Amino acid sequence: MVRPVKRREPLTDAQLLMTITIGIFAVMYGAAMIFMGGGFLRTQQLFDLLNDNAALIIISCALTIVMIGGGINISVGGVIGLTVMACALYLNGSGIQNDVLCIIVTFLLAIGIGLAFGLFQGFLISYLDIQPFIVTLAGMFLSRGLTTILSANPVKVTHAGFQALVKARAAFPFLGYTAKNGNLIAAKLEIGAIVALCVVVLVYLMLRFTRLGRHIYALGGNQQSALMLGINVKRTRFMSYVLSGLLSGLAGFVFLMHKPAGNASVAMRSEMDAIAASIIGGTLLTGGVGNVIGTFFGAMILATIQKIIALSSLNESWWQEMANGAMLGLFILLQSVILSSRSKHKKTAPNSAAGRGGWRTIRPRMGRRRGQ
């Protein structure tokens, strides 16, 4: 008996946009290796991109969750700044003799600050129906103001135990390189970068395999349809902002592990970079489409652009802003062209095209009756 050949399903919009993002990152990084050489030929350069942008990756994941649900959160950068300042002051003046206990309490403080913003903003947006942009804009101003109130001057962390955590690295000798003197230099990854990679994996699993993740996609796709399906829209939106706030607090702690000092300008405008990374990764501002893996590579694209500009001796800030703006505009144009062409193709393709590998509407299978 000849088995029927399974038709290959076309890529979803999120998968297609993610694939394009990964391809552009590979081409960009490969071109940097060929034309710039130097550090780009070593694994440590890739690790440094992760080390320097771990906090950005985490808040980009936070923005992706909210944006897939059709919302926005521009307070994440301010929450990072407030978290960094509060944790720095606490570490310096806590007086706890046990270093491990002090670090654990500081971590809980960071998570608590992010969670408080997530709960408050989520309640206002979900249950009082206030526009997300207005609420999170107010949250951004509030967090920045509280940061300045805590200390208008820079605060450097002097806690010995936390300094040891900052210097901790995960070494990968097999990915290192041999120096001119013959010594093997292992590739090293900071603890914060490992945390960021874990966040990407966990958020991906949450969005892909949990009921909350499916509800977030349904909410962003069509709120009325989500209501008709019996989804608790308010609770789903509320949980997306709670997760966003929690990840923002975690990003603040990770930022402090990378740069153990707080000041009023910490993570300034990082919310814009996080939104850009999400859009470049294939997340639509209209909601319903997005993939956190694409967001990760979107953040890596921005980090690679920054590194290339720095190595090109273009130290003026506007070069980075122009490059980010050009890249963001390119991806918005790609999204518009690709999604509109796919939409037209789906509408004009005949029903018989499904048997020839064309687009088709996927209907849910009905459960079998007993005895069948």
Secondary structure, DSSP 4 states (H G I P E B T S, - for coil): -PPPPPPPPPPPHHHHHHHHHHHHHHHHHHHHHHHT-GGGGSHHHHHHHHHHTHHHHHHHHHHHHHHHTT-----HHHHHHHHHHHHHHHHHH---S-HHHHHHHHHHHHHHHHHHHHHHHHHHHHTS---HHHHHHHHHHHHHHHHHHH-SS-EE---HHHHHHHH-EEEEEEEEEE-TTS-EEEEEEEHHHHHHHHHHHHHHHHHHHSHHHHHHHHHHH-HHHHHHTT--HHHHHHHHHHHHHHHHHHHHHHHHHHS-EE-TTTTTTHHHHHHHHHHHTT--TTSS---HHHHHHHHHHHHHHHHHHHHTT--SHHHHHHHHHHHHHHHHHHHHHHHHHHHHHHHHS-GGGGGGT-----PPPPPPPTT-
